[in-house]
Amino acid sequence: MILMILSIDIDTVDSQMERDILDKLRPHTNLKELYIYGYRGTTFPDWLGHSSYRNITKIMLDGCRNCCMLPSLGQLPSLKHLEISKFESVGIVGAEFYFFQNDESCVKTPPFQKLETLLFKSMPCWKEWRSMVLNAFPRLRELTIRKCPSLRGDLPIHLSSLQSLQIDKCDELSCCVPRAPAITSLSISGKNLVGSVVEAITNTQLTCLTSLWISNCSSHIWFPVSAIPPSLQRLTIQECRELEFEMDGQHHSLQELSIHNSCDSITSFSLLDAFPNLVSVFIGKSEKMECIVVSRSLSSLRYLNICECRSLKSVSTLWMAAPQLEHLTLLECPEIELSATGDPHHSLRSLEISYSEKLVSSAAFMNSQFHGLTHLTIFGGYDESMNCLPKEGWLPASLESLRLYGMKSVETLECKGLAHLTSLQQLSIEYCPKLENIEGEKLPASLIKLTIIQSPLLGYRCQMKDPQLWPKISHIPAIQVDSRWIW
C-alpha cells in the first residue's frame, strides 16, 4: 500500500486545520510507502512515525515549509529509505527525530534500526544536528546532505555501516567525516569542508575508501600524495584553484583522475608520476598549465581527456609514456602541437580534437601519427578559418568513422581528401551552417551511412536530390538529414 498526500500552496493557511486534516487521513497500518508534498502545518499528527506502522519502508517529505520540527520517525521498524527536503523552518534536529514521545518501545529499540539511505536537502534554517544517540543508524549505507547553508557542528559520530557520504553547499559545516570504517565513497563540496576532509583523510585510516570527490573550495589546501588512502581508485577535484599536491610518494591503486579548474599554480604538470597505474585522466580548464611532464611509464593509461587548457603547448612526454593509449580528447587547446609528439602512436583508436592552425600545421600529421586510428571527431575552433576540408592525404587511411562538428567557416567538403579512406563507413556532419558543396567525383564507396544534422544548406540540397550533388552520395545505403531518412 502506497499513500501520496499533496497540498495546494495558497497564501493563507490555517496550520491547525491542516494538521487536523492530515490526522484524519490516518492510513491503514499496512502502509508500505508514504509521500507527503507541500504540507502546511507546523507539526505532524501523532500517527506519523508510530511504531505500529511496521511495514513502512520508504518515506519522502517535501516542501513542508511551515514545520518547525521533524516528525518522529526513528521507531519505524522497517523504514529503509528516508528523504526530507524543503523544510524551511526547521532549525534543530534532535531527540524528537529519533524517538516517538508516547511509544514505550523506544527504550528498547535503537533509532532507525533498518534505515539504509538518508537524504536532507534544501533546509536553509537548519543549524544543528543533535546526534546524542550513539546506537542510531546501525545499517545506514548512504547519507546525503545538500543545500543546508546554516548547518554547523558535527554529524552523527559513529556510523558503522556507512559506505557513501555526500555533502554539497553546506558552507558553515566544518567537520564532516564521521567514524565510518566501511566508507567507500566520499563527495564533499564547500569552502570549509574540503580543507577539513583533506585533514581528516590525512589523520584517519579510511581503509575502504575507493572514490573521493572534492570541489568548490577557494582556500589554500596542501594535499600530500602519501596521505591518499591506499585503497583509493577514483579521485575528482573541481573548482579548487588553490589546491596543491605534495609529491612525497607514489600511489599504486588510483585508476581514474579528474582535475577541473583546480591547482592554478601549476605551469608544469608532473602529478601523473605519482599514479603509475592510471587508466583514465581528465584535465580541464587549467589556464596556466604549459606542459605535462611524465618521467615514468603509464602503461595502463587508456583514456586521456584534456579540455580548455589554453596555454598547454606540449604533451610529448605523456605521449611517449602511454604506449597503450586508446582514446584521446584535445578540445580548446589552441597552442598544442601534436605534430611534435615524436614516434607514431599505434594503439590509439579514437581521437577528438578542436581544429586549430597549430594542431594541423603539418598537412599530413594525422596520417603519419595515427596509423591505427578508427574514429575521429573534429570540432570547430576559435581560429578556424579554412573554407574547405579535408586536405588531401591529411587523414589516416584506417578511419572507419569521421565526424565534423561545429565547423562554422567550412563551405566545401573535398572528396579528394577522403578518397584514400577505403575503410570509412560512417560520415557525420553536424552544425556546419556554411557547408553547402561537395567537390570531387564522389564520397568513398565504403560508406554505409551519411548523417547531416543542423547543417541547413547541405541538408536542403541532399533532400532535394540536387543533380550536381546527388550523384556523389547516392551510392550510400543510409542517408539521414536531421530526423528524416531520405535514402
C-alpha positions in Angstrom: 0.0 0.0 0.0 1.4 3.4 -1.1 -0.1 6.8 0.1 0.7 10.1 -1.6 -0.6 13.3 0.0 -0.4 16.6 -2.0 -1.3 20.0 -0.6 -2.0 23.0 -2.8 0.0 26.1 -1.9 -2.1 29.1 -1.0 -1.2 32.4 0.8 -3.5 32.0 3.8 -3.1 28.8 5.8 -4.7 27.6 9.0 -1.9 25.3 10.3 -4.1 23.6 12.9 -6.8 22.8 10.3 -4.0 21.4 8.0 -2.9 19.2 10.9 -6.4 18.0 11.7 -7.0 17.1 8.0 -3.7 15.1 7.9 -4.6 13.4 11.2 -8.0 12.3 9.8 -6.2 10.8 6.7 -4.5 8.3 9.1 -3.8 5.4 6.8 -4.0 1.6 7.5 -1.0 0.2 9.4 -0.3 -2.0 6.4 1.2 1.1 4.6 4.5 0.5 2.8 5.4 3.9 1.3 4.4 7.4 2.2 4.9 10.6 0.2 3.8 14.0 1.6 4.3 17.1 -0.6 3.5 20.7 0.5 2.0 20.0 3.9 1.4 23.5 5.5 1.0 22.6 9.2 3.7 23.4 11.8 3.8 19.9 13.3 2.8 16.4 12.2 0.0 14.3 13.7 1.0 11.6 16.2 0.3 8.7 13.8 3.2 9.6 11.6 6.2 7.7 12.9 4.3 5.4 15.3 5.9 2.0 15.6 2.5 0.4 14.7 3.3 1.1 11.1 5.6 -1.9 10.9 5.6 -2.2 7.1 6.7 1.3 6.0 10.0 1.0 4.1 10.1 4.4 2.3 9.1 8.0 3.3 9.5 11.2 1.3 8.6 14.5 2.9 8.9 17.5 0.6 8.0 21.2 0.8 6.7 21.2 4.3 7.8 24.8 4.7 6.0 25.7 7.9 7.1 22.7 10.0 9.4 23.8 12.8 10.4 20.3 13.8 10.8 16.9 12.0 8.3 14.1 12.7 9.5 11.3 15.0 10.5 8.5 12.6 13.2 6.7 14.4 11.0 3.9 15.7 9.5 2.7 12.4 10.9 -0.8 12.5 11.1 -1.4 8.7 12.0 2.1 7.4 14.9 1.8 4.9 14.8 5.0 2.8 14.1 8.5 4.0 14.2 11.8 2.1 13.5 15.1 3.7 13.6 18.3 1.7 12.4 22.0 1.8 11.7 22.1 5.5 12.5 25.8 5.6 11.5 26.4 9.2 13.5 23.6 11.0 16.4 24.9 13.0 17.4 21.9 15.1 17.2 18.1 14.5 17.2 16.5 17.9 15.6 13.9 20.1 12.2 14.3 18.6 13.5 12.9 15.3 14.7 9.7 17.0 12.0 8.9 19.5 8.2 8.9 19.4 7.3 10.5 22.7 4.4 8.2 23.6 5.9 4.9 22.4 7.2 2.7 25.2 9.2 0.5 22.8 11.7 3.4 22.2 13.6 2.5 25.4 14.5 -0.9 23.9 14.9 -0.3 20.2 17.8 1.6 18.5 16.5 4.5 16.4 16.4 4.0 12.7 17.4 0.3 13.1 16.9 -0.6 9.4 17.4 2.8 7.7 19.8 2.4 4.7 19.6 5.7 2.9 19.0 9.2 4.3 18.8 12.5 2.4 18.4 16.0 3.7 18.0 18.8 1.1 17.2 22.5 1.0 16.8 23.3 4.7 18.1 26.9 4.9 17.5 27.4 8.6 18.8 24.1 9.9 21.7 24.9 12.2 22.3 21.9 14.4 22.0 18.1 14.3 22.0 16.8 17.8 23.1 13.2 17.4 23.0 12.3 21.1 22.1 8.6 20.4 25.2 6.6 19.9 23.5 3.4 18.6 21.3 5.2 16.0 21.5 4.3 12.3 23.2 0.9 12.7 22.6 0.0 9.0 22.8 3.4 7.3 24.7 3.0 4.0 24.2 6.3 2.3 24.0 9.8 3.8 23.4 12.9 1.6 23.1 16.5 2.8 22.6 19.2 0.2 21.8 22.9 0.3 21.8 23.3 4.1 23.9 26.5 4.3 23.4 27.2 8.1 24.3 23.7 9.3 27.2 23.7 11.8 28.9 21.3 14.2 29.2 17.6 13.9 27.4 14.9 12.1 26.5 11.7 13.9 29.8 10.5 15.3 29.8 6.7 14.6 28.1 5.3 11.6 29.5 1.8 11.4 27.8 0.7 8.1 28.1 4.0 6.2 29.5 3.5 2.7 28.7 6.7 0.9 28.7 10.3 2.2 27.8 13.3 0.0 27.8 16.9 1.3 27.1 19.8 -1.0 26.5 23.5 -0.4 26.7 23.3 3.4 29.2 26.2 3.7 29.1 26.5 7.5 29.8 22.8 8.2 33.4 22.3 9.0 33.7 18.8 10.5 32.2 16.3 8.1 33.9 12.9 8.3 32.3 10.7 10.9 33.9 7.5 12.2 32.8 5.2 9.4 35.2 2.4 8.9 33.2 0.9 5.9 33.0 4.1 3.9 33.9 3.6 0.2 32.7 6.9 -1.4 33.1 10.4 -0.2 31.9 13.5 -2.1 32.5 16.9 -0.4 31.8 20.4 -1.8 32.2 23.6 0.1 34.7 26.3 1.1 35.3 25.0 4.7 34.6 21.3 4.1 37.3 20.5 1.6 40.1 21.5 3.9 38.7 19.6 6.8 38.1 16.4 4.7 41.7 16.5 3.5 42.9 16.9 7.1 40.6 14.1 8.2 41.9 11.8 5.4 45.5 12.6 6.5 44.7 11.7 10.1 42.2 8.9 9.7 42.5 5.3 8.5 39.9 5.1 5.7 41.0 1.7 4.6 37.9 1.0 2.3 37.7 4.4 0.5 37.7 3.9 -3.3 36.1 7.2 -4.5 36.9 10.8 -3.4 35.3 13.9 -4.9 36.2 17.3 -3.6 35.0 20.6 -5.1 34.3 24.3 -4.7 37.0 25.4 -2.3 38.7 28.8 -2.6 41.1 28.3 0.3 44.7 27.1 0.0 45.0 23.3 0.6 48.1 21.2 0.8 47.4 17.6 -0.1 50.3 15.1 0.4 50.2 12.2 -2.1 51.2 10.0 0.9 48.0 10.9 2.7 45.8 9.5 0.0 44.2 6.2 1.3 45.9 3.2 -0.4 42.5 1.8 -1.4 41.5 4.9 -3.4 40.7 4.2 -7.1 38.9 7.4 -8.3 39.9 11.0 -7.4 38.0 14.0 -8.7 38.9 17.6 -7.9 36.8 20.5 -9.2 36.9 24.2 -8.6 39.7 24.0 -6.0 42.0 26.6 -7.5 44.4 26.9 -4.6 44.9 23.2 -4.0 48.5 21.9 -4.3 49.8 18.4 -4.2 52.9 17.4 -2.2 54.8 14.9 -4.3 56.0 12.8 -1.4 55.4 9.3 -2.7 53.6 7.1 -5.2 50.0 5.7 -5.1 49.5 2.4 -6.9 45.8 1.9 -6.7 44.4 5.1 -8.3 42.9 4.3 -11.8 40.8 7.5 -12.5 42.0 11.0 -12.0 39.9 14.1 -12.9 41.1 17.7 -12.3 38.9 20.6 -13.5 39.5 24.3 -12.9 41.9 23.5 -10.0 45.6 23.6 -9.0 46.0 27.1 -10.6 49.6 27.5 -9.6 50.8 24.7 -11.8 52.6 25.5 -15.1 54.4 22.2 -15.5 52.1 19.4 -14.5 54.0 16.4 -13.1 51.4 14.9 -10.8 50.8 11.8 -13.1 54.2 10.4 -12.0 52.6 9.8 -8.6 50.0 7.4 -10.0 51.7 4.8 -12.3 48.6 2.7 -12.7 46.2 5.3 -14.1 43.6 4.1 -16.6 41.7 7.4 -17.2 42.8 11.0 -16.9 40.8 14.2 -17.4 42.4 17.7 -17.1 40.2 20.6 -17.8 40.4 24.4 -17.6 43.9 24.7 -16.3 44.7 28.1 -17.7 48.4 28.4 -16.6 49.5 24.8 -17.4 52.0 24.9 -20.3 53.2 21.3 -20.3 52.5 17.8 -18.9 55.7 16.1 -17.8 55.9 12.4 -17.2 59.1 10.7 -16.3 57.7 7.2 -15.6 55.7 4.7 -17.6 51.9 4.9 -17.7 51.4 1.6 -19.3 47.8 1.2 -18.1 46.6 4.6 -19.4 43.8 4.1 -21.9 41.7 7.3 -21.8 43.2 10.9 -21.9 40.9 13.9 -22.0 42.4 17.5 -22.0 40.0 20.4 -22.4 40.3 24.2 -22.1 44.0 24.3 -21.3 44.7 27.3 -23.5 48.4 27.7 -22.5 49.2 24.0 -23.0 51.9 23.5 -25.6 53.3 20.0 -25.2 52.2 16.6 -24.1 55.2 14.8 -25.7 56.5 13.0 -22.6 53.0 11.9 -21.8 52.6 10.6 -25.3 55.7 8.5 -25.0 54.9 7.3 -21.5 51.4 5.9 -22.6 52.0 3.3 -25.3 48.6 1.7 -24.8 46.5 4.9 -25.0 43.3 4.2 -27.0 41.1 7.3 -26.6 42.4 10.9 -26.8 40.4 14.1 -26.5 42.0 17.5 -27.0 39.5 20.3 -27.0 40.1 24.1 -26.9 43.9 23.8 -26.5 44.9 26.1 -29.3 48.6 26.2 -28.5 49.2 22.4 -28.6 51.2 20.9 -31.5 50.6 17.2 -32.0 53.0 17.1 -34.9 55.8 17.4 -32.5 55.0 14.3 -30.5 57.6 12.1 -32.0 57.1 8.5 -33.0 53.7 7.3 -34.4 51.1 6.0 -32.0 49.8 2.6 -33.0 47.3 1.9 -30.2 45.2 5.0 -30.5 41.7 4.2 -31.8 39.6 7.3 -31.1 40.6 10.9 -31.3 38.5 14.1 -30.6 40.2 17.4 -31.4 39.3 21.1 -31.8 40.6 22.5 -35.1 43.4 24.9 -34.8 46.2 26.1 -37.2 48.9 24.8 -34.9 47.2 21.4 -34.4 47.1 20.8 -38.1 50.3 22.7 -39.1 51.6 19.6 -40.9 49.3 18.7 -43.8 49.7 15.0 -43.2 50.3 15.0 -39.4 47.4 12.7 -38.6 48.2 10.3 -41.3 51.7 10.0 -40.1 51.0 10.0 -36.4 47.9 7.7 -36.0 48.3 4.6 -38.0 45.5 2.6 -36.3 43.0 5.4 -35.7 39.4 4.3 -36.5 37.2 7.1 -35.0 37.9 10.8 -35.5 35.8 13.8 -34.4 36.9 17.3 -35.4 35.3 20.2 -33.6 35.3 23.8 -34.9 37.9 26.0 -33.2 38.3 29.7 -32.3 40.9 30.3 -35.0 39.1 28.2 -37.6 39.4 30.0 -40.9 39.5 27.3 -43.7 36.6 27.1 -46.1 37.3 23.5 -47.4 38.1 20.3 -45.6 39.9 17.9 -45.5 43.2 18.4 -47.3 44.4 15.6 -49.5 46.4 13.0 -47.5 45.7 14.6 -44.2 43.5 11.9 -42.6 44.7 8.4 -41.6 43.7 5.7 -44.0 42.5 3.5 -41.2 39.4 5.6 -40.3 36.1 3.9 -40.1 34.0 6.9 -38.8 34.5 10.6 -39.3 32.5 13.4 -37.5 32.7 17.1 -38.3 31.0 19.2 -35.6 30.6 23.0 -35.4 32.8 23.9 -38.4 31.4 27.3 -38.8 33.6 28.5 -41.7 33.7 25.4 -43.8 31.9 25.7 -47.1 33.1 22.7 -49.1 33.7 19.0 -48.4 36.6 17.8 -50.5 36.2 14.2 -51.9 39.9 14.1 -52.7 40.7 14.4 -49.0 38.5 11.4 -48.3 39.3 9.2 -51.4 42.0 7.2 -49.6 39.7 6.2 -46.8 38.8 2.8 -48.1 37.5 1.6 -44.7 35.3 4.7 -43.9 31.8 3.5 -43.1 30.1 6.5 -41.3 30.4 10.2 -42.0 28.5 12.7 -39.8 28.3 16.4 -40.5 26.8 18.4 -37.6 26.2 22.1 -37.0 28.1 23.3 -40.1 26.0 26.3 -41.1 28.0 27.3 -44.2 28.8 23.9 -45.6 26.9 23.6 -48.9 29.2 21.9 -51.5 30.8 18.5 -52.1 33.7 18.9 -54.5 35.2 16.0 -56.5 33.8 12.8 -58.0 32.0 11.1 -55.1 32.3 10.2 -51.4 34.1 6.9 -50.6 32.4 3.8 -51.9 32.8 2.1 -48.4 30.4 4.5 -46.8 27.2 2.9 -45.4 25.8 5.9 -43.5 25.8 9.7 -44.0 24.3 11.8 -41.3 23.7 15.6 -41.7 22.4 17.5 -38.6 21.7 21.2 -38.3 23.6 22.0 -41.5 20.8 23.5 -43.5 22.5 24.4 -46.8 23.9 20.9 -47.4 20.9 19.3 -45.9 18.5 21.0 -48.2 20.5 20.1 -51.3 20.5 16.5 -50.2 16.8 16.4 -49.5 16.1 18.0 -52.9 18.5 15.5 -54.6 20.3 18.3 -56.2 21.5 17.0 -59.6 25.0 18.4 -59.1 25.4 16.8 -55.6 23.2 13.7 -55.6 25.4 11.5 -57.8 28.2 12.0 -55.3 26.2 10.5 -52.4 23.5 8.3 -54.0 25.6 5.1 -53.5 25.4 5.4 -49.7 22.7 3.0 -48.4 21.5 5.2 -45.5 21.3 9.0 -45.6 19.8 10.9 -42.7 19.1 14.7 -42.7 18.2 15.8 -39.2 15.4 13.4 -38.1 14.4 12.3 -41.6 15.8 9.4 -43.6 15.9 10.4 -47.3 17.5 7.3 -48.7 
